[in-house]
């Protein structure tokens, strides 16, 4: 069992857990993930590592309530425990001195981009970060991302905070500007990563994305997380989760993510009915 040492509700549906997991903490790196189960009969789901403290032996994850398992996870309180916390899994994000790196994050993926921006800056890069949300009420970790960036741009779809619009607008402006952009790291909803990659492609700027397909075992055995990258089948859990965004077959990935929508909806409804939730 893995104890929740700290719980923080970043927004009504986005939550932070700091978990006692010393074996994971001592090996964790930016861009990697863990696979968790809420209880012994629970579904296995991947969560990206948002932070870690090797001295304390803790790992921080941030998740958003979407389906049954994340909603069930959100019922766990500080000082309670979850059944399994396996990791770190996946390949860490490649960190080196590229020059100017633009980190683009959408929604709760801000938690994923923060350690990457931090490590990129430590490596001597100039880091320009763009964080996008649907509305002001969903904004979190602005100060944390600002602290590891040389420049931060905030956007909201409805214009309630920061610039009005989507993240690809300031991204394109940076690419068109006088300063050369050497690398873009884009993490967030699949559609956002797709259009970030389409935005950078005409400029020939390498773009790294972190994919989140359906995943089960997280060790490359089941093949559920397969994606097509440059016409080659890759397993996200062991070959990724980072890939070249210009080579990903986005339409295939998005279609695969929709395969079990009906089953996911039914599972959530049954769980809500069983525990009297809506």
ZASEGU-255559 format. One line per 10 residues: number of its first residue (from 1); their letters; for each residue x, y, z of N, C-alpha, C, O. Coordinates in steps of 0.001 Angstrom, whole numbers. Atoms other than C-alpha are relative to their C-alpha. Example, Ala and Ser with C-alpha at 12.3 -4.5 7.8 and 13.67 -1.06 7.14 Angstrom:
<atoms>
1> AS> 890:-1190:0:12300:-4500:7800:900:1200:0:1936:1181:665; -820:-1190:-60:13670:-1060:7140:-770:1090:730:-261:2198:899
</atoms>
This chain:
<atoms>
1> XXXXXXXXXX> 841:-1199:0:0:0:0:883:1259:0:1965:1280:586; -770:-1231:132:1159:3527:-803:-802:1157:600:-1907:1464:153; 715:-999:-788:219:6310:1597:16:1377:-678:1038:1815:-1208; 116:-1369:489:-1029:9719:462:419:921:1150:-313:1073:2129; -498:-871:-1062:1062:12118:2550:-621:1390:-63:-782:2064:955; 573:-1332:182:-476:15252:1090:-997:-35:-1136:-763:-678:-2160; 1002:-160:1063:-3576:16062:-931:-281:1494:-145:-485:2203:840; 326:-1401:275:-4188:19413:-2593:-967:45:-1175:-702:-530:-2230; 986:-156:1061:-7245:20289:-4643:327:1277:-772:14:2379:-324; -458:-1148:776:-5829:22555:-7356:-1166:744:-639:-1154:1971:-739
11> XXXXXXXXXX> 1284:-527:472:-9281:23072:-8895:-1034:-1001:496:-649:-2022:1064; 990:977:-472:-12591:21335:-8113:185:-1404:-575:-208:-2380:64; -145:1329:611:-11668:18477:-10495:1456:-375:-305:1699:-1406:-931; -1415:323:195:-7844:18578:-10574:654:-84:1368:568:854:2161; -509:267:-1340:-6026:17105:-7587:1478:-401:-24:1967:-1003:-980; -1414:346:-182:-2458:16707:-6368:134:-967:1169:-428:-744:2242; -346:938:-1067:-1229:13731:-4351:1522:-43:133:2237:-189:-858; -1409:282:-296:2180:13532:-2706:26:-1346:697:-551:-1509:1773; 106:1393:-421:2771:9827:-2204:1329:-517:529:2389:-220:-24; -1190:626:-585:5224:7920:-30:405:-1183:-874:-213:-2246:-820
21> XXXXXXXXXX> -453:1037:936:7131:5896:-2649:1504:150:-222:1925:566:-1301; -1446:-244:80:10894:5960:-1948:697:-716:-1155:1628:-166:-1743; -650:732:1089:11811:3303:-4525:-245:677:-1346:618:650:-2223; 306:-726:1233:10090:5307:-7268:735:1339:1:1302:1743:-1015; -600:-1334:-96:11412:8660:-6036:1494:-12:-317:1997:926:-935; -1458:-8:181:15071:7622:-6126:426:-182:-1445:1589:42:-1780; -345:216:1409:14899:6812:-9858:-796:889:-951:-530:885:-2153; 895:-787:858:12251:9243:-11165:748:1072:-766:1674:1698:-250; -544:-1056:839:13121:11575:-14027:-1143:679:-753:-2237:131:-890; 1022:-777:707:11244:14246:-15972:-522:-758:-1211:254:-1313:-1989
31> XXXXXXXXXX> 633:644:1145:8780:12824:-18481:-462:-1416:242:-1194:-1970:-578; 410:1379:-281:8317:9423:-16846:-1362:-39:681:-1906:996:1065; 1337:145:-575:5074:8030:-15444:-48:-1186:944:897:-1971:1025; 261:1153:-869:3662:5571:-12924:-1334:-602:-429:-2145:60:-1077; 1303:642:191:809:3073:-13177:-542:-312:1388:134:-940:2202; 568:160:-1343:-1528:3045:-10185:-1289:-800:-42:-1946:-902:-1078; 1324:577:-236:-4490:1102:-8842:-514:557:1321:219:612:2309; 564:-545:-1229:-6821:2612:-6281:-135:-1085:1061:176:-865:2231; 144:1113:-923:-7576:-782:-4727:333:-1304:-740:675:-1276:-1923; -433:1273:572:-6909:-4483:-5350:-810:-420:-1226:-311:-1177:-2058
41> XXXXXXXXXX> 829:334:1154:-9773:-4765:-7856:-63:1140:-1015:-845:1101:-1965; 76:-1194:822:-9082:-1428:-9476:671:-130:-1359:1514:-1000:-1578; -592:-114:1326:-8213:-562:-13063:1393:621:104:1643:1472:958; -1342:-587:61:-4580:210:-13896:-43:1234:-897:-490:1154:-2042; -47:-1206:822:-4115:3787:-15105:1369:673:132:1973:647:1204; -1286:-702:-55:-970:5762:-16006:-183:1451:438:-1134:2115:26; -38:-1408:-405:-209:9103:-14337:1439:491:-139:2368:-160:340; -1345:-544:174:2756:11270:-15298:524:541:1318:-226:1121:2103; -638:-506:-1215:5199:12126:-12529:144:1517:-104:782:2022:-1028; -57:-1458:9:4810:15821:-11699:1189:532:783:1686:1620:490
51> XXXXXXXXXX> -1165:-412:-789:7623:16014:-9138:422:-1160:888:-285:-2161:1002; -500:1031:-904:9704:13969:-6720:980:626:969:1564:1673:690; -952:-437:-1007:11813:14382:-3601:754:-1230:469:229:-2035:1239; -777:1203:-319:14562:11809:-3273:304:-100:1499:324:-1199:2052; -310:26:-1428:15410:12809:304:-1202:-434:829:-1066:-1226:1761; 1220:362:-728:11825:12525:1527:-579:-1322:-472:-1382:-1939:228; 545:1243:549:11113:9518:-696:-1422:140:-492:-2216:-797:-402; 1372:-239:440:7992:11095:-2159:-67:280:-1500:893:755:-2107; 283:-274:1414:6490:11345:-5645:-1328:738:-66:-2290:373:610; 1214:-796:162:3907:13917:-6693:-645:-301:-1347:26:-314:-2379
61> XXXXXXXXXX> 773:179:1232:1186:13197:-9253:-1170:971:31:-1677:1323:1096; 1164:-869:143:-1566:15461:-10550:-930:-665:-997:-485:-1121:-2050; 950:653:896:-4726:14083:-12125:-1306:779:-46:-1629:1551:858; 1301:-646:187:-8065:15284:-13427:-1100:-1052:11:-940:-2127:-567; 1142:908:-21:-11406:13626:-12750:-635:-53:-1388:-1149:948:-1887; 566:171:1335:-12564:12219:-16089:-953:-1193:-23:-2139:-1045:-318; 804:1212:20:-13797:8638:-15822:-135:-603:1382:124:53:2391; 249:677:-1273:-14593:6091:-13135:1228:-15:897:1143:364:2065; -1163:206:-856:-11050:5432:-11917:543:1307:564:896:1368:1741; -508:-1272:-528:-9927:9060:-11647:-974:615:991:-556:1287:1934
71> XXXXXXXXXX> 976:-499:-977:-13185:9949:-9883:91:-793:1305:-56:-241:2395; -169:831:-1198:-12683:7040:-7513:1280:389:736:1312:446:1965; -1264:-429:-602:-9081:8127:-6950:-183:1310:767:445:1528:1803; 233:-1298:-635:-10361:11595:-6067:-698:-119:1352:-754:855:2102; 643:181:-1304:-12233:10119:-3088:1021:-351:1087:707:-322:2277; -1033:353:-969:-8951:9084:-1456:519:1277:670:800:2271:1; -408:-1182:-755:-7905:11497:1280:1426:-159:545:1986:-1255:543; -1327:31:-615:-4593:12400:2896:3:-981:1169:-974:-1079:1912; -210:1033:-1029:-3281:9668:5246:-667:-1320:-346:-529:-2291:398; 510:1267:502:-5185:7024:3277:985:-534:-1043:1962:135:-1379
81> XXXXXXXXXX> -961:646:888:-3501:4636:835:-662:-520:-1268:-1870:-754:-1308; 450:662:1220:-3794:3280:-2690:755:-1320:-116:1804:-1504:502; -528:1370:18:-3055:-324:-3622:1363:-125:-654:2263:-743:-86; -1264:161:713:-259:-35:-6176:445:1325:-610:-361:2200:-926; -612:-1218:533:2117:2617:-7470:1301:-440:-664:2372:-362:-62; -1140:617:689:4456:1094:-10079:724:1017:-881:105:1742:-1659; -777:-918:827:7280:3062:-11644:1399:194:558:1783:-491:1506; 388:-824:1152:9061:5000:-12807:25:-813:-1302:880:-1679:-1487; 134:718:1262:8011:3759:-16259:211:961:-1173:95:2179:-1034; -224:-806:1189:8758:4941:-19780:1398:593:-22:2129:547:967
91> XXXXXXXXXX> -1299:-642:154:11807:6728:-21099:-106:1456:448:-1092:2123:136; 45:-1413:-396:12654:10101:-19529:168:913:-1204:718:511:-2229; -180:-1002:1051:12530:13232:-21653:1490:261:-206:2243:402:758; -1415:-249:302:15851:13805:-23420:340:1456:311:-239:2379:-261; -398:-1335:-448:17526:16778:-21756:1429:276:-451:2337:-509:-176; -1332:-479:342:20479:18642:-23235:-118:1484:-311:-1218:2035:-289; 40:-1412:352:21439:22187:-24185:-306:138:-1481:556:-98:-2328; 437:-184:1377:19459:22895:-27354:133:1459:-439:445:1748:-1594; 16:-1425:310:19332:26695:-27154:-1235:633:598:-1316:841:1809; 1287:-521:-467:15841:28156:-26946:-1048:-1098:-125:-1291:-1620:-1213
101> XXXXXXXXXX> 1002:1065:-47:13175:25651:-25898:-1339:616:385:-1445:1330:1382; 1360:-451:-318:9463:26431:-25996:-779:-1188:551:-940:-2203:-126; 795:1045:-643:7406:24332:-23565:-1461:416:-31:-1828:1454:519; 1422:-309:168:3692:24250:-24403:-815:-1032:765:-632:-2235:579; 804:929:-791:1180:22754:-21991:-1449:439:17:-1752:1630:96; 1428:-283:-39:-2587:22503:-22010:-675:-709:1150:-456:-1902:1360; 775:604:-1078:-4871:21921:-19021:873:-580:1102:1889:5:1478; -729:559:-1141:-3678:19618:-16263:1383:-517:-373:2139:-932:506; -1349:383:425:-596:18735:-18358:1048:1017:434:2243:789:250; -943:-941:-593:958:21819:-16753:895:-736:994:2091:-459:1086
111> XXXXXXXXXX> -759:756:-993:2031:19395:-14029:1079:-857:-650:2105:-1135:-28; -983:803:714:3875:17317:-16622:1126:859:-547:2282:434:-562; -995:-843:659:5670:20222:-18276:940:662:997:2073:985:640; -835:-712:-974:7010:21808:-15062:1360:-670:220:2379:10:100; -1334:601:-193:9772:19233:-14330:833:-12:-1273:2061:43:-1202; -742:-34:1259:10701:19183:-18034:597:1383:-214:1769:1504:-571; -510:-1375:125:11009:22988:-18157:1132:240:989:2135:873:659; -1035:-171:-1034:13005:22893:-14930:1319:-631:-417:2373:-7:-296; -1224:690:392:15496:20332:-16233:609:616:-1266:1831:670:-1402; -516:-674:1202:15776:22081:-19618:752:1269:379:1803:1566:-189
121> XXXXXXXXXX> -663:-1232:-428:16664:25315:-17869:1303:-298:731:2298:405:551; -1225:398:-699:19181:23569:-15610:1108:-358:-989:2290:-167:-704; -969:407:1019:20863:22280:-18790:540:1184:-795:1364:1006:-1692; -521:-1193:644:21464:25859:-19906:-851:563:-1116:-417:1477:-1818; 889:-502:1045:18517:26398:-22251:-752:1244:460:-992:1432:1652; 984:-1047:-255:16416:29528:-22490:-1359:-655:-175:-1648:-1234:-1222; 1298:673:26:12926:28294:-21660:-1120:1023:-64:-1267:1865:822; 1212:-801:141:9810:30029:-22929:-1183:-949:126:-1304:-1899:-648; 1124:913:-233:6639:28415:-21607:-1323:663:-375:-1523:1864:-188; 1363:-421:322:3056:28668:-22842:-949:-954:704:-864:-2166:507
131> XXXXXXXXXX> 967:845:-686:242:27394:-20639:-1408:446:-388:-1729:1633:-345; 1336:-329:463:-3336:27198:-21869:-1083:-734:770:-926:-1899:1133; 1145:563:-714:-6674:26605:-20141:-1282:449:-685:-1279:1401:-1464; 1289:-412:560:-10331:26778:-21093:-462:1315:615:-999:2179:-79; 486:-1179:-703:-11067:29420:-18456:850:255:1250:1627:-610:1655; -817:-411:-1141:-9541:31250:-15463:-116:-961:1181:872:-1210:1872; 218:855:-1171:-11067:28894:-12873:815:-1294:-42:944:-1972:978; -773:1230:142:-8931:26022:-14214:1509:222:89:2283:-734:35; -1425:-316:-28:-5579:27822:-13959:623:-455:1317:89:-179:2391; -767:378:-1189:-3069:26298:-11540:1483:-69:-349:1846:-168:-1521
141> XXXXXXXXXX> -1456:114:121:713:26166:-11004:628:1064:-900:1699:844:-1465; -595:-1074:797:1279:29447:-12834:1326:455:596:2315:603:-121; -1229:-453:-654:3853:30574:-10280:1103:-1042:-103:2275:-707:-273; -1010:1057:57:5579:27209:-10334:636:-84:-1387:1851:-243:-1503; -559:46:1347:5958:27184:-14123:790:1263:-297:1813:1203:-979; -728:-1254:205:7022:30837:-14126:1397:-77:631:2361:463:88; -1276:62:-726:9793:30027:-11625:1063:-816:-730:2250:-683:-432; -973:820:737:11420:27543:-14050:66:409:-1475:616:-314:-2306; 22:-489:1377:10894:29614:-17213:632:1392:-62:588:2149:908; -504:-1353:216:12613:32681:-18636:-1127:936:-426:-1050:2148:-226
151> XXXXXXXXXX> 1174:-767:421:9283:33816:-20065:-1201:-920:53:-1107:-2100:-287; 1224:793:-88:5718:32649:-19491:-1156:735:-661:-1383:1918:-408; 1192:-531:665:2647:33201:-21664:-1187:-840:439:-1148:-2068:352; 1208:693:-461:-811:32325:-20288:-1148:321:-943:-1382:1482:-1278; 1170:-214:858:-3843:31824:-22514:-1213:-700:592:-1089:-1719:1271; 1260:676:-309:-7493:31009:-21881:-890:87:-1236:-890:1090:-1950; 864:41:1181:-9993:30001:-24533:-1012:1145:-2:-1315:1721:-1047; 1059:-1011:-76:-12588:32480:-23253:515:1401:325:-273:2343:413; -564:-1315:-284:-10197:35341:-22466:-193:478:1419:27:1654:1707; 236:-403:-1383:-11040:35321:-18750:1286:232:787:1250:792:1882
161> XXXXXXXXXX> -1300:-212:-654:-7325:35338:-17858:1094:-94:-1058:1027:-932:-1957; -1084:14:970:-4149:36087:-19774:-490:382:-1387:-1424:1170:-1532; 392:-269:1381:-4399:36178:-23551:-1186:-863:-403:-1287:-2018:11; 1117:783:496:-7589:35083:-25247:446:-800:-1212:1073:-267:-2128; -344:841:1137:-7131:32149:-27590:666:-1285:429:783:-1576:1620; -628:1299:-259:-5402:28799:-27886:1523:134:-46:2050:1137:-527; -1455:-78:-151:-1730:28001:-27281:748:80:-1325:1876:569:-1368; -705:-11:1281:-889:27621:-30962:197:1408:-560:1064:1622:-1407; -149:-1383:501:-1342:31372:-31553:1316:619:476:2099:1061:-364; -1309:-516:-417:1568:32561:-29339:1160:-888:-453:2270:-400:-664
171> XXXXXXXXXX> -1049:889:497:3523:29495:-30436:417:415:-1406:1609:502:-1702; -318:-421:1373:3296:30582:-34066:706:1349:-3:1619:1568:-800; -648:-1311:-80:4241:34144:-33110:1470:-141:374:2321:562:-170; -1397:228:-390:7404:32875:-31429:798:-572:-1166:1944:-185:-1395; -684:615:1141:8279:30772:-34464:257:1017:-1113:1239:910:-1848; -145:-1033:1029:7801:33796:-36720:899:1145:442:1265:1997:-368; -790:-1099:-547:9846:36064:-34455:1467:-56:-380:1920:-958:-1085; -1421:-122:347:13465:37129:-34690:862:-1047:701:1902:-1453:182; -789:971:-766:14675:34675:-32036:-238:-1425:-500:-1379:-1862:-650; 89:1370:495:15431:31175:-33283:-487:-931:1104:41:-922:2216
181> XXXXXXXXXX> 486:1035:-911:13453:28411:-31582:633:-1319:-405:521:-1740:-1556; -746:1219:324:15500:25219:-31362:-784:-1282:275:-534:-2311:-353; 779:1195:-351:12992:22803:-29802:-1319:435:600:-1387:1422:1332; 1304:-199:-630:9313:22690:-28888:-400:-1297:693:-301:-2377:111; 557:1141:-741:7906:20363:-26217:-1459:332:269:-1761:1295:974; 1434:-271:-127:4105:20169:-26382:-688:-1173:694:-604:-2312:234; 668:1051:-773:2071:18230:-23809:-1386:477:414:-1549:1585:924; 1365:-360:-361:-1668:18217:-23261:-987:-921:-683:-633:-2040:-1055; 975:803:728:-4868:16944:-24845:521:-354:-1388:1276:410:-1989; -521:480:1281:-4226:14962:-28013:-202:1002:-1121:699:1221:-1930
191> XXXXXXXXXX> 278:-948:1080:-5878:17519:-30267:925:1216:94:1330:1773:-927; -913:-1132:-185:-3711:20273:-28770:1410:-349:-463:2077:468:-1098; -1333:420:447:-508:18282:-29362:58:-134:-1517:1065:194:-2145; 62:137:1452:-1611:17522:-32911:163:1353:-674:973:1498:-1589; -49:-1298:662:-2162:21164:-33801:1259:794:357:1682:1656:-414; -1307:-590:-307:995:22270:-31994:1044:-532:-977:1889:219:-1465; -937:620:948:2912:19814:-34202:-220:532:-1407:737:774:-2142; 295:-556:1324:1125:21086:-37309:473:1447:-107:847:1905:-1187; -456:-1392:-4:2036:24640:-36289:1503:99:-202:1976:980:-920; -1460:-73:75:5754:23919:-35941:568:-622:-1267:1673:-277:-1686
201> XXXXXXXXXX> -531:756:1140:6107:21629:-38962:486:878:-1158:1562:614:-1695; -493:-832:1108:6336:24376:-41636:1300:730:313:2016:1142:-599; -1214:-703:-407:9159:25970:-39632:1181:-948:187:2312:-512:406; -1065:984:-136:11130:22733:-39399:593:-84:1396:1751:-468:1559; -482:42:-1384:11415:22965:-35606:-413:-1322:635:-1599:-1651:680; 296:1288:-616:11676:19605:-33871:-983:175:1141:-841:1076:1967; 1072:-115:-989:8618:19020:-31702:-216:-1335:694:-525:-2341:55; 165:1205:-806:8404:16485:-28894:-1363:40:678:-1747:1049:1269; 1300:110:-655:5015:15307:-27655:23:-1200:941:789:-2142:738; 116:1104:-950:4087:13041:-24745:-1371:-631:-183:-2389:-19:137
211> XXXXXXXXXX> 1265:625:383:1425:10557:-25828:-675:-716:1163:-26:-1242:2067; 797:617:-1072:-1365:9226:-23655:-1077:-902:-575:-2265:-645:-378; 1008:920:538:-3058:6348:-25476:-550:-894:1104:-127:-812:2257; 489:1014:-935:-5039:3592:-23805:1180:-859:432:1987:-1272:-401; -1139:764:-518:-2617:1700:-21567:-490:-958:1076:-1401:-635:1838; 412:990:-998:-2913:-1423:-19435:1178:-386:908:1215:4:2075; -1036:514:-905:256:-3083:-18156:1164:968:181:1802:962:1233; -1063:-995:-152:2776:-286:-18823:1405:-540:-141:2369:173:139; -1343:593:112:5665:-2676:-19507:268:-581:-1384:1263:-1282:-1572; -228:445:1369:5298:-3426:-23226:-493:-1387:-333:-207:-1886:-1421
221> XXXXXXXXXX> 436:1374:232:3633:-6835:-22892:-1346:-93:-716:-1545:-991:-1533; 1355:168:528:3:-6176:-23841:-197:617:-1385:-1050:158:-2144; 114:-620:1313:460:-3916:-26877:-1168:946:-164:-1394:1458:-1260; 1175:-868:98:-2629:-1856:-26078:395:1439:-342:-367:2146:-1002; -398:-1397:164:-668:1415:-26147:719:270:-1315:1384:1297:-1452; -751:-176:1239:683:968:-29659:-453:1242:-774:-1639:1569:-822; 236:-1172:832:951:4043:-31853:883:-106:-1237:1917:-774:-1220; -797:-14:1224:2211:4616:-35384:808:1288:-43:256:2388:-38; -909:-1145:39:5245:6891:-35508:934:-196:-1186:1774:-1096:-1180; -805:168:1203:6836:7367:-38911:-250:-1328:-677:681:-1947:-1191
231> XXXXXXXXXX> 407:1267:616:4918:4318:-40212:593:-1223:699:600:-2320:140; -511:1108:-813:6515:2179:-37483:-859:-98:1258:-1168:917:1883; 798:180:-1206:4476:688:-34652:893:79:1233:1871:-657:1359; -730:-178:-1252:5747:1842:-31275:-931:-253:1174:-2145:-75:1071; 754:161:-1232:4650:1008:-27746:326:1201:886:1478:1418:1262; -216:-1234:-754:4165:4211:-25784:654:-256:1347:1480:540:1793; -470:241:-1365:4935:2619:-22420:1496:-286:88:2119:16:1106; -1430:331:-58:8452:1422:-23328:834:763:-1022:2023:989:-798; -720:-786:1006:9404:3373:-26475:-192:1490:226:542:2293:-349; 336:-1391:-269:7933:6637:-25178:-22:257:1494:717:-383:2242
241> XXXXXXXXXX> 1141:-571:721:5928:8396:-23955:330:1138:-966:-561:1623:-1663; -359:-1115:878:7888:11086:-25855:287:-476:-1418:998:-1458:-1631; -234:319:1409:7837:11010:-29646:81:1289:-817:-313:2362:-361; -51:-1112:943:8489:13275:-32616:-1423:288:-491:-2029:-542:-1169; 1371:-338:343:5174:15062:-33112:-269:75:-1490:-1413:-60:-1923; 179:-82:1453:5767:15432:-36841:-160:-1378:-640:-536:-1483:-1808; 73:1349:547:5817:11653:-37267:-1169:-817:530:-1428:-1916:39; 1109:735:-606:2832:10624:-35139:-1198:-18:-947:-1535:989:-1568; 1254:113:744:-256:9318:-36924:-1123:435:946:-1685:-379:1679; 937:-559:-966:-2629:11601:-35042:-1418:-512:-188:-2120:-765:791
251> XXXXXXXXXX> 1376:464:241:-5849:10472:-36707:-206:-1409:534:-1251:-1707:1112; 87:1357:-520:-5155:6837:-35841:-25:7:1524:-811:-715:2137; -62:-83:-1461:-4257:7743:-32243:-1334:477:572:-1835:-89:1544; 1257:-536:-513:-7414:9787:-31758:-1146:-983:-177:-2053:-1047:653; 1029:1022:211:-9545:7020:-33227:110:-1104:1052:-906:-1578:1559; -201:1047:-1001:-8015:4461:-30846:-452:472:1385:-962:-320:2177; 418:-516:-1298:-8699:6729:-27876:-1518:-7:164:-2027:42:1284; 1464:-14:-66:-12407:6675:-28778:-617:-1396:31:-1836:-1531:136; 518:1367:136:-12714:2875:-28975:-929:-397:1151:-1979:-997:925; 744:485:-1164:-14001:2326:-25440:-824:1089:686:-1122:974:1875
261> XXXXXXXXXX> 746:-1087:-623:-15942:5549:-24856:-1330:-473:596:-1702:-49:1690; 1289:486:-510:-19277:3716:-24461:189:-831:1263:-565:-697:2227; -270:831:-1177:-17793:1184:-22038:455:853:1188:91:583:2332; -460:-883:-1070:-16082:3948:-20065:-1171:756:621:-1234:928:1839; 1178:-715:-500:-19343:5862:-19778:-868:-920:859:-1356:-520:1916; 817:956:-752:-21213:2754:-18631:641:-336:1339:-41:-422:2360; -716:306:-1236:-18522:1920:-16069:-151:1126:1015:-366:873:2200; 155:-1147:-894:-18717:5427:-14620:-1409:59:571:-1591:299:1765; 1390:-52:-460:-22511:5319:-14441:-295:-1072:1039:-990:-811:2021; 215:1085:-952:-22493:1947:-12660:661:313:1340:91:43:2397
271> XXXXXXXX> -703:-345:-1238:-19926:3173:-10131:-739:1104:742:-910:1031:1959; 730:-1096:-636:-21831:6394:-9481:-1290:-496:635:-1672:-49:1716; 1248:554:-548:-25038:4416:-8976:277:-818:1256:-486:-767:2221; -316:889:-1132:-23340:1947:-6609:353:768:1266:148:278:2376; -399:-753:-1192:-22053:4682:-4325:-821:1272:181:-482:2131:995; 906:-1121:-171:-24857:7185:-4737:546:1329:-440:165:2371:96; -590:-1258:486:-22807:9750:-6661:-574:373:-1351:-1151:-454:-2057; 414:-494:1311:-23619:11900:-9671:1142:779:-639:999:1282:-1753
</atoms>
